């Protein structure tokens, strides 16, 4: 088929979608199918970085894995799900959350000294609480005792100071947003909350909410990475993910996005994300393995199963030798303090990587 005929078909399809083109219109860029050359160039700094810091921090950090005096099994950041806490009851944590000791400079300096080249912070985990002052919700840091602080800004500025790339994690599901509700058809905590139900007619409203907030993270904090999660939920489709990917790249073409923006088993762009494991061979796509230092991502007071610096260094070497990156997690506590064990491990890692 000749080029002009192909273009004519494309324009006809474009018009059917209800979009008019005038003489000055520019066709939308297909960011998913960018050239190999452009893709490699965009990913160059990420490939060279090899080692990054993950930070899981939110309202859940103040609980430390304990609810109503009882230890709750599983990851600390999933406590609303595993303890089956209603959204209204869980949201009361916003009144007492006060991590006054959070020190972005010390955290980023710790990452720098450990040999890390980038950092990703959970700006909005599944609980729906936002670590920044968002125009689109009151369930954020501006409604807490920390209302005069901007933790995301502090981290972004510290990253610039220490020449660390800054990234933001954003959950696709949201246990607080009015568009979603506990899935009454679920049979356990996973069914109730991981497969949180989308209310009828509310999906488009929520996707717009997501796009509005992601635009804030890009324009206000200049995030270099957008790290998504919860792509497993049934109402989130591959098409939804691809649409969000295109939107984000239209805002900042250089940004790097993980594959969980769509369905991770099928979508591998920009990089794959094996969790708590890593492949023993090289892969045919960019990838990053994420690991905890103990067993939980968020702070869990009773979790003392710490990995040794030698174990983590071995993982780092294996991952890097097969073409991947390691994203190693810390979980500050309710006061904003990084556990001493995490600090000791990272300092030892720094000494070992220097040698």
Secondary structure, DSSP 8 states (H G I E B T S, - for coil): --HHHHHHHHHHHHHHTT----TT------STT--HHHHHHHHHHHHHH-EEEEE--SGGGGTTTEETTEE--S-GGGHHHHTT--HHHHGGGGGT---TT--HHHHHHHHHHTT--EEEEEEE-TT--BSS--TT-SSBGGGSTTTT--HHHHHHHHHHHTT-EEEEEEES--SSSTTEE--TT-SSHIIIIIT-EE-TT-HHHHHHHHHHHHHHHHHHH--SEEEEE-TTSTT--HHHHHHHHHHHHHH-TT-EEBGGGS-TTT---SBB--BS---SS--SS-BEEEE-SSS-SS--TT------HHHHHHHHHHHHHTT-EEEEEE---TTS---HHHHHHHHHHHHHHH-
